[in-house]
Amino acid sequence: MKMYFNGNEFIIAATERLGPEINEMQGFDFAIKGVIADGVTRTYNFPADATGVFWAYERYWGTPYSATGGSLSLSLDSQDRLVGTFSFTGSNGNRSVQVSRGAVDLSGFITEPLTARLPEVTGTGYMDGTVVGGPAPDPTFSATMVTARKIQDPLGSRDYFQVIGRQWDDDIAQTQSLILIVVPVGTTGTRFELSRSSEVRVTYGRVNAYAFAYAISGWITFTSMPETGRAAGSLDCMVQRNEDPPFAIKVNFDISDPVRQP
Protein backbone atom coordinates (compact mmCIF):
# COMPACT_ATOMS: atom_id res chain seq x y z
CA MET A 1 0.00 0.00 0.00
CA LYS A 2 1.31 3.43 -0.92
CA MET A 3 0.34 7.07 -0.78
CA TYR A 4 2.28 9.97 -2.24
CA PHE A 5 1.94 13.28 -4.06
CA ASN A 6 2.64 13.36 -7.79
CA GLY A 7 2.58 17.05 -8.64
CA ASN A 8 -0.78 18.32 -7.41
CA GLU A 9 -2.34 14.85 -7.43
CA PHE A 10 -2.64 12.75 -4.29
CA ILE A 11 -2.10 9.08 -5.15
CA ILE A 12 -3.33 6.04 -3.20
CA ALA A 13 -2.41 2.54 -4.40
CA ALA A 14 -3.38 -0.68 -2.62
CA THR A 15 -2.59 -4.10 -4.04
CA GLU A 16 -3.40 -7.59 -2.80
CA ARG A 17 -1.07 -10.21 -4.19
CA LEU A 18 -2.81 -13.43 -5.26
CA GLY A 19 0.42 -15.04 -6.43
CA PRO A 20 4.08 -14.18 -6.99
CA GLU A 21 3.77 -12.83 -10.55
CA ILE A 22 3.30 -9.22 -11.71
CA ASN A 23 -0.15 -10.01 -13.13
CA GLU A 24 -1.46 -12.01 -10.15
CA MET A 25 -3.05 -9.23 -8.15
CA GLN A 26 -6.15 -7.23 -7.40
CA GLY A 27 -6.45 -3.83 -5.82
CA PHE A 28 -7.35 -0.15 -6.01
CA ASP A 29 -5.75 2.99 -7.45
CA PHE A 30 -7.01 6.50 -6.66
CA ALA A 31 -5.81 9.93 -7.83
CA ILE A 32 -7.32 13.01 -6.16
CA LYS A 33 -6.59 16.69 -6.72
CA GLY A 34 -6.72 19.36 -4.04
CA VAL A 35 -6.12 17.22 -0.94
CA ILE A 36 -5.19 19.42 2.05
CA ALA A 37 -3.48 18.14 5.21
CA ASP A 38 -5.75 19.92 7.71
CA GLY A 39 -7.67 17.00 9.22
CA VAL A 40 -10.96 18.02 7.60
CA THR A 41 -13.02 15.29 5.92
CA ARG A 42 -13.88 16.14 2.33
CA THR A 43 -15.88 14.21 -0.25
CA TYR A 44 -14.60 13.75 -3.81
CA ASN A 45 -17.00 12.52 -6.47
CA PHE A 46 -16.00 10.11 -9.26
CA PRO A 47 -15.06 10.97 -11.96
CA ALA A 48 -15.37 14.77 -11.57
CA ASP A 49 -13.08 15.23 -8.55
CA ALA A 50 -11.04 12.04 -8.54
CA THR A 51 -10.23 8.97 -10.58
CA GLY A 52 -10.53 5.46 -9.20
CA VAL A 53 -9.84 1.98 -10.53
CA PHE A 54 -10.58 -1.46 -9.14
CA TRP A 55 -8.27 -4.12 -10.55
CA ALA A 56 -9.98 -7.52 -10.69
CA TYR A 57 -7.90 -10.62 -11.46
CA GLU A 58 -9.45 -12.02 -14.63
CA ARG A 59 -7.97 -14.04 -17.51
CA TYR A 60 -4.35 -13.97 -16.33
CA TRP A 61 -4.33 -10.25 -15.53
CA GLY A 62 -5.82 -7.45 -13.47
CA THR A 63 -8.79 -6.10 -15.42
CA PRO A 64 -9.38 -2.37 -14.72
CA TYR A 65 -12.87 -1.24 -13.71
CA SER A 66 -12.79 2.57 -13.76
CA ALA A 67 -15.03 4.50 -11.37
CA THR A 68 -17.92 6.07 -13.28
CA GLY A 69 -19.99 7.05 -10.22
CA GLY A 70 -19.70 7.14 -6.46
CA SER A 71 -17.46 9.02 -4.07
CA LEU A 72 -14.40 8.98 -1.83
CA SER A 73 -14.39 10.76 1.56
CA LEU A 74 -10.93 11.49 2.99
CA SER A 75 -9.24 13.26 5.86
CA LEU A 76 -5.47 13.88 5.85
CA ASP A 77 -3.99 15.36 9.02
CA SER A 78 -0.72 17.17 9.72
CA GLN A 79 0.85 13.93 10.99
CA ASP A 80 0.40 12.34 7.55
CA ARG A 81 -2.40 10.02 8.60
CA LEU A 82 -5.11 9.41 6.03
CA VAL A 83 -8.53 7.96 6.90
CA GLY A 84 -11.61 7.65 4.76
CA THR A 85 -14.27 5.59 3.04
CA PHE A 86 -15.24 4.93 -0.57
CA SER A 87 -17.85 3.28 -2.75
CA PHE A 88 -18.30 3.39 -6.51
CA THR A 89 -19.50 1.75 -9.68
CA GLY A 90 -16.64 0.54 -11.86
CA SER A 91 -16.97 -0.09 -15.59
CA ASN A 92 -14.96 -1.85 -18.26
CA GLY A 93 -16.69 -1.89 -21.63
CA ASN A 94 -20.15 -3.41 -21.12
CA ARG A 95 -19.22 -4.96 -17.76
CA SER A 96 -19.49 -3.31 -14.36
CA VAL A 97 -18.80 -3.98 -10.68
CA GLN A 98 -20.12 -2.44 -7.47
CA VAL A 99 -17.55 -1.54 -4.81
CA SER A 100 -19.03 -0.86 -1.37
CA ARG A 101 -17.94 -0.35 2.25
CA GLY A 102 -14.39 0.58 1.23
CA ALA A 103 -12.15 1.94 3.99
CA VAL A 104 -8.73 3.63 4.06
CA ASP A 105 -6.38 4.09 7.04
CA LEU A 106 -2.79 4.88 6.04
CA SER A 107 0.15 6.67 7.65
CA GLY A 108 3.31 8.12 6.12
CA PHE A 109 4.37 9.20 2.65
CA ILE A 110 6.89 7.86 0.18
CA THR A 111 9.85 10.24 0.51
CA GLU A 112 12.67 8.08 -0.87
CA PRO A 113 12.89 5.95 -4.01
CA LEU A 114 11.11 2.64 -3.61
CA THR A 115 13.03 -0.59 -3.89
CA ALA A 116 11.92 -2.23 -7.10
CA ARG A 117 10.20 -5.58 -6.60
CA LEU A 118 12.26 -8.01 -8.65
CA PRO A 119 11.10 -11.42 -9.82
CA GLU A 120 12.62 -14.42 -8.07
CA VAL A 121 13.57 -16.01 -11.39
CA THR A 122 14.77 -14.00 -14.38
CA GLY A 123 15.55 -15.05 -17.92
CA THR A 124 18.28 -14.22 -20.39
CA GLY A 125 17.96 -12.42 -23.69
CA TYR A 126 16.40 -9.18 -24.88
CA MET A 127 13.21 -7.30 -25.71
CA ASP A 128 13.89 -4.14 -27.71
CA GLY A 129 11.86 -1.77 -29.85
CA THR A 130 9.57 1.25 -29.52
CA VAL A 131 6.43 2.35 -27.67
CA VAL A 132 5.16 5.31 -29.69
CA GLY A 133 2.44 7.62 -28.37
CA GLY A 134 2.32 6.04 -24.92
CA PRO A 135 2.83 7.50 -21.43
CA ALA A 136 6.61 7.01 -21.22
CA PRO A 137 8.68 10.13 -21.98
CA ASP A 138 11.04 8.17 -24.27
CA PRO A 139 9.55 5.99 -27.03
CA THR A 140 12.56 3.67 -26.99
CA PHE A 141 11.93 0.42 -25.14
CA SER A 142 14.99 -1.63 -24.18
CA ALA A 143 14.34 -4.08 -21.37
CA THR A 144 16.88 -4.15 -18.56
CA MET A 145 15.35 -7.36 -17.20
CA VAL A 146 13.56 -10.17 -19.01
CA THR A 147 11.53 -13.14 -17.81
CA ALA A 148 10.12 -16.23 -19.52
CA ARG A 149 8.34 -18.69 -17.24
CA LYS A 150 5.57 -21.24 -16.98
CA ILE A 151 3.05 -20.10 -14.36
CA GLN A 152 0.43 -22.05 -12.44
CA ASP A 153 -2.74 -19.97 -12.29
CA PRO A 154 -3.41 -19.10 -8.60
CA LEU A 155 -7.17 -19.45 -9.06
CA GLY A 156 -6.89 -22.93 -10.56
CA SER A 157 -7.65 -21.92 -14.12
CA ARG A 158 -5.53 -22.73 -17.18
CA ASP A 159 -1.76 -22.52 -16.63
CA TYR A 160 0.15 -20.16 -18.92
CA PHE A 161 3.55 -19.02 -20.12
CA GLN A 162 4.55 -15.51 -19.13
CA VAL A 163 7.07 -13.47 -21.14
CA ILE A 164 8.04 -10.03 -19.80
CA GLY A 165 10.45 -7.25 -20.67
CA ARG A 166 10.95 -4.61 -17.95
CA GLN A 167 12.72 -1.29 -17.62
CA TRP A 168 12.77 1.21 -14.72
CA ASP A 169 12.74 5.00 -14.50
CA ASP A 170 15.02 6.72 -12.02
CA ASP A 171 12.20 8.45 -10.13
CA ILE A 172 10.91 8.45 -6.57
CA ALA A 173 8.35 5.75 -7.26
CA GLN A 174 10.79 3.58 -9.28
CA THR A 175 8.29 3.55 -12.15
CA GLN A 176 8.51 0.31 -14.07
CA SER A 177 7.57 -0.01 -17.73
CA LEU A 178 6.82 -3.51 -18.91
CA ILE A 179 5.52 -5.46 -21.85
CA LEU A 180 3.80 -8.71 -20.88
CA ILE A 181 2.95 -11.56 -23.23
CA VAL A 182 0.67 -14.34 -21.93
CA VAL A 183 0.40 -17.64 -23.81
CA PRO A 184 -1.93 -20.29 -22.30
CA VAL A 185 -0.46 -23.79 -22.04
CA GLY A 186 -1.53 -25.90 -25.01
CA THR A 187 -1.79 -23.00 -27.45
CA THR A 188 -0.99 -24.10 -31.00
CA GLY A 189 0.31 -22.04 -33.90
CA THR A 190 3.04 -19.40 -34.15
CA ARG A 191 1.23 -16.26 -35.40
CA PHE A 192 -1.67 -14.72 -33.50
CA GLU A 193 -3.99 -11.81 -34.14
CA LEU A 194 -4.39 -9.73 -31.00
CA SER A 195 -7.48 -8.26 -29.35
CA ARG A 196 -8.89 -7.81 -25.85
CA SER A 197 -10.40 -11.30 -26.06
CA SER A 198 -7.70 -13.18 -27.98
CA GLU A 199 -6.17 -16.32 -26.51
CA VAL A 200 -2.65 -14.90 -26.61
CA ARG A 201 -2.68 -11.57 -24.79
CA VAL A 202 -0.33 -8.59 -24.68
CA THR A 203 -0.29 -5.85 -22.05
CA TYR A 204 1.79 -2.70 -21.61
CA GLY A 205 2.20 -1.32 -18.09
CA ARG A 206 3.64 1.66 -16.25
CA VAL A 207 3.60 0.39 -12.69
CA ASN A 208 3.02 3.09 -10.01
CA ALA A 209 2.19 5.63 -12.72
CA TYR A 210 -0.07 4.80 -15.64
CA ALA A 211 -1.41 1.33 -14.86
CA PHE A 212 -2.04 -0.96 -17.85
CA ALA A 213 -3.07 -0.89 -21.50
CA TYR A 214 -4.23 -3.94 -23.44
CA ALA A 215 -3.62 -5.02 -27.04
CA ILE A 216 -6.67 -4.23 -29.18
CA SER A 217 -5.23 -5.01 -32.62
CA GLY A 218 -2.10 -6.23 -34.34
CA TRP A 219 -0.06 -9.42 -34.47
CA ILE A 220 2.51 -11.38 -32.53
CA THR A 221 4.68 -13.88 -34.39
CA PHE A 222 6.82 -16.49 -32.66
CA THR A 223 9.90 -18.09 -34.17
CA SER A 224 10.20 -20.09 -30.95
CA MET A 225 7.21 -20.77 -28.67
CA PRO A 226 7.61 -20.34 -24.88
CA GLU A 227 6.86 -24.01 -24.19
CA THR A 228 10.26 -24.87 -25.73
CA GLY A 229 12.02 -22.89 -23.01
CA ARG A 230 12.78 -20.05 -25.44
CA ALA A 231 10.32 -17.33 -26.45
CA ALA A 232 11.42 -15.49 -29.57
CA GLY A 233 9.67 -13.44 -32.20
CA SER A 234 8.20 -10.04 -32.98
CA LEU A 235 5.28 -7.97 -31.73
CA ASP A 236 3.52 -5.21 -33.68
CA CYS A 237 0.27 -4.02 -32.09
CA MET A 238 -1.87 -1.20 -30.79
CA VAL A 239 -2.72 -1.05 -27.08
CA GLN A 240 -5.31 0.99 -25.20
CA ARG A 241 -6.04 1.87 -21.57
CA ASN A 242 -9.79 2.08 -20.99
CA GLU A 243 -11.08 4.71 -23.47
CA ASP A 244 -7.77 6.57 -23.82
CA PRO A 245 -6.21 7.04 -27.29
CA PRO A 246 -4.46 3.84 -28.47
CA PHE A 247 -0.70 3.78 -28.98
CA ALA A 248 1.74 1.54 -30.85
CA ILE A 249 4.16 -1.12 -29.66
CA LYS A 250 6.73 -2.68 -31.95
CA VAL A 251 9.40 -4.91 -30.40
CA ASN A 252 11.54 -7.94 -31.14
CA PHE A 253 12.31 -10.41 -28.38
CA ASP A 254 14.40 -13.51 -27.71
CA ILE A 255 14.17 -14.67 -24.10
CA SER A 256 15.16 -17.99 -22.54
CA ASP A 257 13.70 -19.54 -19.40
CA PRO A 258 16.60 -20.64 -17.14
CA VAL A 259 14.52 -23.54 -15.85
CA ARG A 260 13.14 -24.75 -19.18
CA GLN A 261 15.96 -23.88 -21.58
CA PRO A 262 16.05 -26.16 -24.64
Secondary structure as a PSIPRED ss2 file (coil, helix, strand):
# PSIPRED VFORMAT (PSIPRED V4.0)

   1 M C   1.000  0.000  0.000
   2 K E   0.000  0.000  1.000
   3 M E   0.000  0.000  1.000
   4 Y E   0.000  0.000  1.000
   5 F E   0.000  0.000  1.000
   6 N E   0.000  0.000  1.000
   7 G C   1.000  0.000  0.000
   8 N C   1.000  0.000  0.000
   9 E E   0.000  0.000  1.000
  10 F E   0.000  0.000  1.000
  11 I E   0.000  0.000  1.000
  12 I E   0.000  0.000  1.000
  13 A E   0.000  0.000  1.000
  14 A E   0.000  0.000  1.000
  15 T E   0.000  0.000  1.000
  16 E E   0.000  0.000  1.000
  17 R E   0.000  0.000  1.000
  18 L C   1.000  0.000  0.000
  19 G C   1.000  0.000  0.000
  20 P C   1.000  0.000  0.000
  21 E C   1.000  0.000  0.000
  22 I C   1.000  0.000  0.000
  23 N C   1.000  0.000  0.000
  24 E C   1.000  0.000  0.000
  25 M E   0.000  0.000  1.000
  26 Q E   0.000  0.000  1.000
  27 G E   0.000  0.000  1.000
  28 F E   0.000  0.000  1.000
  29 D E   0.000  0.000  1.000
  30 F E   0.000  0.000  1.000
  31 A E   0.000  0.000  1.000
  32 I E   0.000  0.000  1.000
  33 K E   0.000  0.000  1.000
  34 G C   1.000  0.000  0.000
  35 V C   1.000  0.000  0.000
  36 I C   1.000  0.000  0.000
  37 A C   1.000  0.000  0.000
  38 D C   1.000  0.000  0.000
  39 G C   1.000  0.000  0.000
  40 V C   1.000  0.000  0.000
  41 T C   1.000  0.000  0.000
  42 R E   0.000  0.000  1.000
  43 T E   0.000  0.000  1.000
  44 Y E   0.000  0.000  1.000
  45 N E   0.000  0.000  1.000
  46 F C   1.000  0.000  0.000
  47 P C   1.000  0.000  0.000
  48 A C   1.000  0.000  0.000
  49 D C   1.000  0.000  0.000
  50 A E   0.000  0.000  1.000
  51 T E   0.000  0.000  1.000
  52 G E   0.000  0.000  1.000
  53 V E   0.000  0.000  1.000
  54 F E   0.000  0.000  1.000
  55 W E   0.000  0.000  1.000
  56 A E   0.000  0.000  1.000
  57 Y E   0.000  0.000  1.000
  58 E E   0.000  0.000  1.000
  59 R C   1.000  0.000  0.000
  60 Y C   1.000  0.000  0.000
  61 W E   0.000  0.000  1.000
  62 G E   0.000  0.000  1.000
  63 T E   0.000  0.000  1.000
  64 P E   0.000  0.000  1.000
  65 Y E   0.000  0.000  1.000
  66 S E   0.000  0.000  1.000
  67 A E   0.000  0.000  1.000
  68 T E   0.000  0.000  1.000
  69 G E   0.000  0.000  1.000
  70 G E   0.000  0.000  1.000
  71 S E   0.000  0.000  1.000
  72 L E   0.000  0.000  1.000
  73 S E   0.000  0.000  1.000
  74 L E   0.000  0.000  1.000
  75 S E   0.000  0.000  1.000
  76 L E   0.000  0.000  1.000
  77 D C   1.000  0.000  0.000
  78 S C   1.000  0.000  0.000
  79 Q C   1.000  0.000  0.000
  80 D C   1.000  0.000  0.000
  81 R E   0.000  0.000  1.000
  82 L E   0.000  0.000  1.000
  83 V E   0.000  0.000  1.000
  84 G E   0.000  0.000  1.000
  85 T E   0.000  0.000  1.000
  86 F E   0.000  0.000  1.000
  87 S E   0.000  0.000  1.000
  88 F E   0.000  0.000  1.000
  89 T E   0.000  0.000  1.000
  90 G E   0.000  0.000  1.000
  91 S E   0.000  0.000  1.000
  92 N E   0.000  0.000  1.000
  93 G C   1.000  0.000  0.000
  94 N C   1.000  0.000  0.000
  95 R E   0.000  0.000  1.000
  96 S E   0.000  0.000  1.000
  97 V E   0.000  0.000  1.000
  98 Q E   0.000  0.000  1.000
  99 V E   0.000  0.000  1.000
 100 S E   0.000  0.000  1.000
 101 R E   0.000  0.000  1.000
 102 G E   0.000  0.000  1.000
 103 A E   0.000  0.000  1.000
 104 V E   0.000  0.000  1.000
 105 D E   0.000  0.000  1.000
 106 L E   0.000  0.000  1.000
 107 S E   0.000  0.000  1.000
 108 G C   1.000  0.000  0.000
 109 F C   1.000  0.000  0.000
 110 I C   1.000  0.000  0.000
 111 T C   1.000  0.000  0.000
 112 E C   1.000  0.000  0.000
 113 P C   1.000  0.000  0.000
 114 L C   1.000  0.000  0.000
 115 T C   1.000  0.000  0.000
 116 A C   1.000  0.000  0.000
 117 R C   1.000  0.000  0.000
 118 L C   1.000  0.000  0.000
 119 P C   1.000  0.000  0.000
 120 E C   1.000  0.000  0.000
 121 V C   1.000  0.000  0.000
 122 T C   1.000  0.000  0.000
 123 G C   1.000  0.000  0.000
 124 T E   0.000  0.000  1.000
 125 G E   0.000  0.000  1.000
 126 Y E   0.000  0.000  1.000
 127 M E   0.000  0.000  1.000
 128 D E   0.000  0.000  1.000
 129 G E   0.000  0.000  1.000
 130 T E   0.000  0.000  1.000
 131 V E   0.000  0.000  1.000
 132 V E   0.000  0.000  1.000
 133 G C   1.000  0.000  0.000
 134 G C   1.000  0.000  0.000
 135 P C   1.000  0.000  0.000
 136 A C   1.000  0.000  0.000
 137 P C   1.000  0.000  0.000
 138 D C   1.000  0.000  0.000
 139 P C   1.000  0.000  0.000
 140 T E   0.000  0.000  1.000
 141 F E   0.000  0.000  1.000
 142 S E   0.000  0.000  1.000
 143 A C   1.000  0.000  0.000
 144 T C   1.000  0.000  0.000
 145 M E   0.000  0.000  1.000
 146 V E   0.000  0.000  1.000
 147 T E   0.000  0.000  1.000
 148 A E   0.000  0.000  1.000
 149 R E   0.000  0.000  1.000
 150 K E   0.000  0.000  1.000
 151 I E   0.000  0.000  1.000
 152 Q C   1.000  0.000  0.000
 153 D C   1.000  0.000  0.000
 154 P C   1.000  0.000  0.000
 155 L C   1.000  0.000  0.000
 156 G C   1.000  0.000  0.000
 157 S C   1.000  0.000  0.000
 158 R C   1.000  0.000  0.000
 159 D C   1.000  0.000  0.000
 160 Y E   0.000  0.000  1.000
 161 F E   0.000  0.000  1.000
 162 Q E   0.000  0.000  1.000
 163 V E   0.000  0.000  1.000
 164 I E   0.000  0.000  1.000
 165 G E   0.000  0.000  1.000
 166 R E   0.000  0.000  1.000
 167 Q E   0.000  0.000  1.000
 168 W E   0.000  0.000  1.000
 169 D C   1.000  0.000  0.000
 170 D C   1.000  0.000  0.000
 171 D C   1.000  0.000  0.000
 172 I C   1.000  0.000  0.000
 173 A C   1.000  0.000  0.000
 174 Q C   1.000  0.000  0.000
 175 T C   1.000  0.000  0.000
 176 Q E   0.000  0.000  1.000
 177 S E   0.000  0.000  1.000
 178 L E   0.000  0.000  1.000
 179 I E   0.000  0.000  1.000
 180 L E   0.000  0.000  1.000
 181 I E   0.000  0.000  1.000
 182 V E   0.000  0.000  1.000
 183 V E   0.000  0.000  1.000
 184 P E   0.000  0.000  1.000
 185 V C   1.000  0.000  0.000
 186 G C   1.000  0.000  0.000
 187 T C   1.000  0.000  0.000
 188 T C   1.000  0.000  0.000
 189 G C   1.000  0.000  0.000
 190 T C   1.000  0.000  0.000
 191 R E   0.000  0.000  1.000
 192 F E   0.000  0.000  1.000
 193 E E   0.000  0.000  1.000
 194 L C   1.000  0.000  0.000
 195 S C   1.000  0.000  0.000
 196 R C   1.000  0.000  0.000
 197 S C   1.000  0.000  0.000
 198 S C   1.000  0.000  0.000
 199 E C   1.000  0.000  0.000
 200 V C   1.000  0.000  0.000
 201 R E   0.000  0.000  1.000
 202 V E   0.000  0.000  1.000
 203 T E   0.000  0.000  1.000
 204 Y E   0.000  0.000  1.000
 205 G E   0.000  0.000  1.000
 206 R E   0.000  0.000  1.000
 207 V E   0.000  0.000  1.000
 208 N C   1.000  0.000  0.000
 209 A C   1.000  0.000  0.000
 210 Y C   1.000  0.000  0.000
 211 A E   0.000  0.000  1.000
 212 F E   0.000  0.000  1.000
 213 A E   0.000  0.000  1.000
 214 Y E   0.000  0.000  1.000
 215 A E   0.000  0.000  1.000
 216 I E   0.000  0.000  1.000
 217 S E   0.000  0.000  1.000
 218 G E   0.000  0.000  1.000
 219 W E   0.000  0.000  1.000
 220 I E   0.000  0.000  1.000
 221 T E   0.000  0.000  1.000
 222 F E   0.000  0.000  1.000
 223 T E   0.000  0.000  1.000
 224 S E   0.000  0.000  1.000
 225 M C   1.000  0.000  0.000
 226 P H   0.000  1.000  0.000
 227 E H   0.000  1.000  0.000
 228 T H   0.000  1.000  0.000
 229 G C   1.000  0.000  0.000
 230 R E   0.000  0.000  1.000
 231 A E   0.000  0.000  1.000
 232 A E   0.000  0.000  1.000
 233 G E   0.000  0.000  1.000
 234 S E   0.000  0.000  1.000
 235 L E   0.000  0.000  1.000
 236 D E   0.000  0.000  1.000
 237 C E   0.000  0.000  1.000
 238 M E   0.000  0.000  1.000
 239 V E   0.000  0.000  1.000
 240 Q E   0.000  0.000  1.000
 241 R C   1.000  0.000  0.000
 242 N C   1.000  0.000  0.000
 243 E C   1.000  0.000  0.000
 244 D C   1.000  0.000  0.000
 245 P C   1.000  0.000  0.000
 246 P C   1.000  0.000  0.000
 247 F E   0.000  0.000  1.000
 248 A E   0.000  0.000  1.000
 249 I E   0.000  0.000  1.000
 250 K E   0.000  0.000  1.000
 251 V E   0.000  0.000  1.000
 252 N E   0.000  0.000  1.000
 253 F E   0.000  0.000  1.000
 254 D E   0.000  0.000  1.000
 255 I E   0.000  0.000  1.000
 256 S E   0.000  0.000  1.000
 257 D C   1.000  0.000  0.000
 258 P C   1.000  0.000  0.000
 259 V C   1.000  0.000  0.000
 260 R C   1.000  0.000  0.000
 261 Q C   1.000  0.000  0.000
 262 P C   1.000  0.000  0.000
